[in-house]
Amino acid sequence: MDSGTRIRPRVRPARLGQIVAEIASHPASWSDIVRFDSGRRWYRRLELTDDHEVWLLSWLPGQETGFHDHGEAVGAFAVAYGELCERTVPARRPRVRNRAFSAGQVRPFGAGHVHDVVNVTAGPAVSVHAYSPPLTAMRRYDLTSGGLVYAATEHAELGW
């Protein structure tokens, strides 16, 4: 390893789940800053440390992330208000699996986890997300009849 390479500490997904659950369960700490935008999903970073970051997101009906991963980061999200659906596509059976999460539920995940999160309900939702190490890139995927196909990489410094 070259001397310029820095190993970034990693928080385990279960611990990230505890962090997001705690924040989600205290709306007084975030309700005055959350916004709903009909043009796009709204998000705001709440915390950034050397080993993790925490984001607050809002979702109007129909808003979604599209299929993506979180680069080398592990993560977790908690639904703070409303309900969200996580869509995944198993590698061996390219058929979309849907899993609903309602307020109070937490979803931890490991590195390389590909999903699409969407608000399929008629009401708004709010969620709290944490990643470790902090995100540097996310890979985007298109869903085809044969499964997920890599489409592009988004880098943190270019617009998050």
Secondary structure as UniProt FT lines:
FT   TURN            3..4
FT   HELIX           13..24
FT   HELIX           27..29
FT   TURN            30..33
FT   TURN            38..39
FT   STRAND          42..48
FT   STRAND          53..59
FT   TURN            61..62
FT   TURN            71..72
FT   STRAND          74..81
FT   STRAND          83..88
FT   STRAND          97..102
FT   TURN            103..104
FT   STRAND          106..109
FT   TURN            111..112
FT   STRAND          115..118
FT   STRAND          125..132
FT   STRAND          137..144
FT   TURN            145..146
FT   STRAND          147..155
FT   HELIX           156..158
//
